[in-house]
Amino acid sequence: MAQRPSSIDEFATKVKELYASDPAKVRFVLKYKHHEGTMTLRATNDELWLIYKTDQAAEFRRLEALQLWLMAAMCGSDVEALTAESEAQAAAEAEAAAQRRDGGKKRKGKKR
């Protein structure tokens, strides 16, 4: 039975529940179609299919974080530490991007 959650939060919650129910049977597929600009994620345990498709760039990072969480859980890594580390890295990248936009100093206009 296939389910298509309407939001990324609902999809992430259901995928984590699916993984918690039986980690040995869960498979996860991420497919990106460049010509369409869409990303499709599928998670299954052969009884239940969860499918989420998006073309919103803002959701790509959240889906990437979900995939990172799943891969860490499948490898037996400390998922909570990895999640906190990736959130800190994302915040640092956002702050660095904001500083690059500002330039850190005021610029004068062109001389004419």
C-alpha angles and dihedrals in degrees: 000000000000123000126191110199113210098222136039091238092054091047093050092048093050093046091052090048090049091050092047092052095059118350094184094062101042120108125185127199127187118191125183120193108199096190091055096033091228134132121206124193125192128185123182145166092192091261101059127033120200113195127183124177125185142165096189113114091207090063095050093077092049091049090049089053090051090051090049090051092050094047091049091049091049091051093048096245124149098273097190094053091046092050092050091047093051092048090051091049092049091050091050091050091050091050092048090050091051091051091049090053092050093043090215092258139057117261127216122229123256119281113243 
